[in-house]
Amino acid sequence: MAQKAKLDSRKASSPLTPEQVFRLDNVMKHGTPPKALQSLKSSNSFTFVDAPGDLKLEKLIHKVSLKDGMAAYQIENKYGLLRGLPIQEYIRQRPGVQVESPTLPLPPPAPPFYAEWADRIYHPKLSPRITRTIMRRKDGSRLYPHGYIWGTDVRQAFFPSGYPWQCIGKLDVYTDPSSFVPSGFGTGTLVGPNTVITASHMVPWGANPAMIQFTPGYFNGVSVAGAGVTSYVEASSSYDTNSPPAPAFDFAVLKLQDRLGDSLGWLGARSYDDNWNDLNVWTLVGYPGLIANAEQPSFQGGISFHDDDEDSNDFGDAMELETQDGDSSPGDSGGPYFAEWADGPYVVGVDVGGEAEFSLNPFTPWPFEDDNNVASAGPAFLQLINWARANWD
């Protein structure tokens, strides 16, 4: 009897198989997005930097007459006028100091939240495939600037309407916030009311001023939830694991200016269990430039992790999850690897790039190279999300 209960518990803690997800029907609610999404702080906001505390804003605004009796107003940009909000705080933590150290048994999962107005989409609508020119060397071999693609690139652009797809969005990073051109881009996922999980290397640590804009459900320039649905990052936090940083700890949480998750929902989070190795249940969503020029999200399902390497220390631990059937390229950074459980979707790690492992081969005079794409995950991944939910949400 005890053995049966143990097996039932193990079954309940496992993600749904692709066959089980295939049998689920989309639930169309045809609801209206909440009015809260129409009055976001970040929408069309501007920020003065290096301005005095007694700034007289009215002295910087000048009326300009236009044709046909129309009028416009110009703002004198003598203090530095930025579109959006610069990052206010960078928090680098030691595992186990500000964040409770992982212990066994593992902490319980952080549950997902489904916004009842939204459609529940298991099978998203696909977009026509638009690809960029592939970079090749002189000998014709393909060049991979980030991560690896095995054989035919099977990632598919899609329309990110409904839950959970509207909770995953594009990150635009500005190291020069006065510019309207981002210095980089990647992917992030809502895991709380105003908490986003992404790759740590997406954050311009220490840059001041710098800005990160998160647009959930980004599709061809705007959010599927509305043209003004976007938010800027107030604070970011990750682990300080000394230099060089450990790839397994390459994840960070971002605090948004707006509580987008209250209206859109968010994904749950779990610590990866090595009993899930070789299960082809994971989906990766990202905004790679190779797919639709990063203007539409891409997804690939049926991914498995064949190995997990721990990066452990005295305070906590994280994992590098290795896959050879999940394609990745620039723009996928920070994208979630997630699966469906009976109570909703859970993310277990984020895409961070590719690696080449070398080992000696006794049958050849040269070392053997094993290429993998890598996700950062583990108990420390869940603990950081729990910390953000407790302190920011």
C-alpha positions in Angstrom: 0.0 0.0 0.0 2.8 2.4 0.9 4.6 1.5 -2.4 1.4 2.3 -4.3 1.1 5.7 -2.5 4.7 6.4 -3.4 4.1 5.6 -7.0 1.0 7.8 -7.1 2.9 10.7 -5.6 5.7 10.3 -8.1 3.2 10.3 -11.0 1.5 13.4 -9.6 4.9 15.2 -9.6 5.7 14.4 -13.2 4.8 16.7 -16.1 2.2 15.6 -18.6 3.4 13.7 -21.6 3.2 15.1 -25.2 0.4 12.6 -25.8 -1.6 13.9 -22.8 -1.1 17.5 -23.9 -2.1 16.6 -27.4 -5.5 15.4 -26.2 -6.3 18.7 -24.4 -8.5 21.1 -26.2 -8.0 24.9 -26.2 -10.5 26.7 -23.9 -11.8 29.8 -25.7 -13.1 32.4 -23.2 -13.2 35.4 -25.7 -12.8 37.6 -22.6 -11.8 41.3 -22.6 -8.4 42.3 -21.1 -8.8 44.0 -17.7 -9.0 47.8 -17.7 -5.8 47.8 -15.5 -3.9 47.0 -18.6 -5.1 50.3 -20.1 -3.6 52.5 -17.4 -0.1 51.1 -16.9 2.5 53.4 -15.4 5.0 52.5 -18.1 2.8 53.3 -21.1 4.1 56.3 -22.9 6.1 57.4 -19.8 9.2 59.5 -19.8 11.9 60.1 -17.1 14.2 63.0 -16.4 17.6 61.9 -15.1 20.1 64.1 -13.3 17.4 66.7 -12.7 17.4 68.9 -9.5 14.8 68.2 -6.8 13.2 71.6 -7.3 12.8 71.2 -11.1 10.2 73.5 -12.6 8.8 71.3 -15.3 6.6 74.1 -16.7 9.7 76.1 -17.6 10.9 73.3 -19.9 7.6 73.0 -21.9 7.1 75.3 -24.8 4.1 75.6 -27.0 4.7 75.3 -30.8 2.1 76.4 -33.4 1.4 74.1 -36.3 -0.6 74.5 -39.5 -4.4 74.5 -39.5 -4.5 76.0 -36.0 -3.1 72.9 -34.3 -0.6 73.2 -31.5 2.1 71.0 -30.1 4.4 71.2 -27.1 8.2 70.7 -27.0 10.1 69.7 -23.9 13.6 71.1 -23.5 15.8 68.1 -22.8 18.5 69.8 -20.8 18.6 67.2 -18.0 18.4 64.0 -20.1 14.9 62.9 -21.0 14.5 59.1 -21.3 11.6 57.1 -22.7 10.6 54.7 -19.9 12.2 54.0 -16.6 15.9 53.3 -15.9 16.9 50.4 -13.6 16.9 51.7 -10.0 18.6 48.8 -8.2 20.9 45.9 -8.9 20.9 43.2 -6.2 23.7 40.6 -6.3 23.1 38.0 -3.7 25.2 35.2 -2.2 23.4 31.9 -2.3 22.1 31.1 1.1 22.6 34.6 2.6 19.7 36.8 1.5 18.1 33.8 -0.2 17.3 30.8 2.0 19.7 27.9 1.1 18.2 25.0 -0.7 17.6 22.0 1.5 16.3 18.5 1.1 13.5 17.8 0.6 13.3 20.4 -2.1 11.1 23.5 -1.5 7.5 23.1 -2.8 6.8 24.5 -6.3 5.7 28.1 -6.8 2.2 27.6 -8.3 1.0 29.2 -11.5 -1.8 31.8 -11.8 -4.3 31.7 -14.6 -6.3 34.9 -15.4 -9.9 33.7 -15.9 -10.6 36.1 -18.7 -7.9 34.7 -20.9 -8.2 31.8 -23.4 -6.4 28.7 -22.2 -4.3 27.7 -25.1 -2.5 24.4 -25.3 -1.9 24.5 -29.1 -1.0 28.0 -30.3 -1.8 29.3 -33.8 1.2 29.0 -36.0 2.6 31.9 -38.1 4.0 31.7 -41.7 7.7 30.8 -41.3 10.0 33.8 -42.0 13.7 33.1 -41.6 16.8 35.2 -41.8 19.9 34.5 -44.0 22.0 31.8 -42.4 25.6 32.8 -41.7 28.1 30.4 -43.2 31.9 30.1 -43.3 33.9 30.0 -46.6 33.8 26.2 -46.6 29.9 26.3 -46.5 29.7 25.1 -42.9 27.1 26.9 -40.7 28.2 29.4 -38.1 26.4 29.3 -34.7 26.9 32.6 -32.8 24.9 31.3 -29.8 23.9 27.8 -29.0 23.4 25.0 -31.5 20.9 23.9 -34.1 20.8 20.2 -34.9 19.8 19.4 -38.5 16.7 21.3 -39.6 15.7 24.2 -37.5 12.2 23.1 -36.3 11.4 26.2 -34.2 8.1 27.6 -35.3 6.8 31.2 -35.1 3.4 31.5 -33.5 0.7 34.0 -32.3 1.1 34.2 -28.5 -2.5 34.9 -27.5 -4.0 33.3 -24.4 -2.5 31.7 -21.4 0.4 30.9 -20.9 1.9 32.3 -24.1 0.9 35.9 -23.3 3.0 35.6 -20.1 6.2 35.2 -22.1 7.6 38.3 -23.7 10.4 40.1 -25.4 13.1 41.9 -23.4 14.7 45.0 -25.0 17.9 46.1 -23.2 19.1 49.7 -23.5 22.6 50.5 -22.2 22.0 54.0 -23.7 18.4 54.7 -22.7 18.4 58.0 -24.7 18.5 55.8 -27.8 15.4 54.3 -29.3 17.5 51.4 -30.5 18.1 48.5 -28.0 21.6 47.3 -27.5 20.4 43.7 -27.1 17.2 41.6 -26.8 16.1 38.4 -25.3 13.2 36.7 -23.6 11.6 36.8 -20.2 8.6 35.1 -18.4 6.2 36.3 -15.8 6.5 34.1 -12.7 4.7 36.5 -10.3 2.5 39.6 -10.3 5.5 41.8 -11.2 8.4 39.3 -11.4 10.0 38.1 -14.6 12.6 35.3 -14.8 15.3 35.6 -17.5 19.0 34.9 -18.0 21.4 36.8 -15.8 23.6 37.7 -18.8 20.6 39.7 -20.2 21.0 42.2 -17.3 23.5 45.1 -17.9 24.8 44.8 -14.3 26.1 48.1 -12.9 25.3 50.1 -16.0 23.8 53.5 -15.0 21.6 54.6 -16.5 20.3 51.5 -18.3 16.9 50.3 -19.1 15.1 47.0 -19.8 11.6 46.9 -21.4 9.4 43.8 -21.1 6.6 43.4 -23.6 4.4 40.3 -22.8 3.1 38.4 -25.8 5.2 40.6 -28.1 4.1 40.1 -31.8 5.1 42.4 -34.6 5.9 45.4 -32.5 3.2 45.3 -29.8 1.7 43.0 -27.2 -1.2 40.8 -28.1 -2.9 42.2 -24.9 -2.8 45.7 -26.3 -0.6 48.2 -28.0 0.3 50.0 -24.7 0.9 46.8 -22.6 4.6 47.0 -21.7 6.6 47.6 -18.5 10.0 48.7 -17.5 12.3 47.0 -15.0 12.8 48.8 -11.6 15.2 46.3 -10.1 17.1 43.1 -10.9 18.5 40.4 -8.7 20.8 37.4 -9.2 23.4 35.4 -7.4 26.9 36.6 -7.1 28.9 33.4 -7.5 32.3 35.1 -7.9 34.2 35.4 -11.1 34.0 33.8 -13.6 30.2 33.2 -13.1 29.0 29.7 -13.1 26.7 28.9 -16.1 24.3 27.0 -13.9 23.6 30.3 -12.0 22.9 32.3 -15.2 19.4 33.3 -14.2 18.0 36.5 -12.8 14.7 37.9 -11.6 13.4 41.3 -12.7 11.0 43.6 -10.8 8.5 45.3 -13.2 7.1 48.8 -12.6 3.6 47.4 -13.3 1.9 44.3 -12.0 1.2 42.7 -15.3 0.8 39.3 -13.8 -2.4 40.3 -12.0 -4.1 40.7 -15.4 -2.2 38.3 -17.6 -1.4 35.4 -15.2 2.0 33.9 -14.6 3.8 30.5 -14.9 4.7 28.4 -11.9 8.2 27.4 -11.1 9.8 24.1 -10.0 13.2 22.8 -9.1 14.4 20.3 -11.8 14.3 16.7 -10.8 16.9 14.4 -12.5 14.2 11.7 -12.7 12.9 13.8 -15.6 16.0 13.3 -17.7 15.3 11.9 -21.2 11.6 12.9 -21.0 10.6 14.8 -24.2 8.1 17.0 -22.4 9.8 20.5 -22.4 8.9 23.5 -24.5 11.2 26.4 -25.2 9.8 29.8 -26.2 12.0 32.7 -27.3 12.5 35.6 -29.6 15.5 34.5 -31.8 16.5 36.7 -34.6 16.7 33.7 -36.9 12.9 33.3 -36.7 10.8 36.1 -38.0 13.6 38.6 -37.2 12.7 38.4 -33.5 9.4 40.2 -34.2 7.4 37.0 -33.4 8.0 34.4 -30.8 9.1 30.9 -31.6 8.5 27.7 -29.8 9.8 24.1 -30.0 8.1 21.3 -28.1 9.1 17.7 -27.3 12.6 18.7 -25.9 14.4 16.5 -23.5 17.4 17.0 -21.2 19.9 14.1 -21.4 22.1 15.3 -18.5 22.2 17.7 -15.6 25.5 19.0 -14.1 25.4 20.6 -10.7 27.3 23.8 -9.8 27.4 23.4 -6.0 28.9 25.5 -3.2 28.5 25.7 0.6 25.3 27.6 0.4 23.2 26.2 -2.4 23.3 24.6 -5.8 22.1 25.1 -9.3 22.1 22.9 -12.4 23.2 23.1 -16.0 20.5 21.1 -18.0 22.0 19.8 -21.3 20.0 19.1 -24.4 20.8 18.1 -28.0 17.3 18.3 -29.4 16.4 21.9 -28.3 17.5 24.5 -30.9 18.8 27.8 -29.6 20.2 31.0 -31.1 20.6 34.7 -30.2 17.3 36.1 -28.8 16.4 32.8 -27.0 18.5 33.9 -24.0 16.3 33.8 -20.9 13.5 31.9 -22.7 11.7 29.4 -20.5 11.9 25.7 -20.6 8.5 24.7 -19.3 6.0 21.8 -19.3 2.3 21.2 -18.4 1.3 19.7 -15.1 -2.3 18.9 -14.0 -2.6 22.3 -12.4 -0.9 24.3 -15.1 2.5 25.2 -16.7 5.7 25.3 -14.7 9.1 26.6 -15.8 12.1 24.7 -14.6 15.0 26.6 -16.3 16.0 29.4 -18.7 18.0 29.1 -21.9 21.5 30.5 -21.5 23.4 29.3 -24.6 25.6 26.5 -25.9 28.6 24.7 -24.7 31.3 22.4 -26.2 32.5 19.7 -23.8 35.8 18.0 -24.6 36.8 14.5 -23.4 39.6 12.1 -24.3 38.8 9.4 -26.8 41.1 6.3 -26.3 40.5 5.3 -30.0 41.6 8.6 -31.6 44.5 11.0 -31.1 42.2 14.0 -30.7 39.7 14.9 -27.9 36.0 14.2 -28.4 33.7 17.2 -28.6 30.2 17.0 -27.3 28.0 20.0 -28.1 25.0 20.9 -26.0 22.5 23.7 -25.5 22.3 24.6 -21.8 19.5 25.8 -19.5 20.2 27.2 -16.0 18.0 25.6 -13.3 18.0 23.8 -10.0 17.0 24.5 -6.3 18.7 27.9 -6.4 16.6 28.8 -9.4 13.3 28.2 -7.5 14.7 29.9 -4.3 15.4 33.1 -6.2 11.9 33.2 -7.7 10.5 32.6 -4.2 12.6 35.4 -2.8 11.3 37.8 -5.5 7.7 36.8 -4.9 8.1 37.3 -1.2 9.9 40.7 -1.4 8.5 42.3 -4.6 5.0 41.0 -5.1 
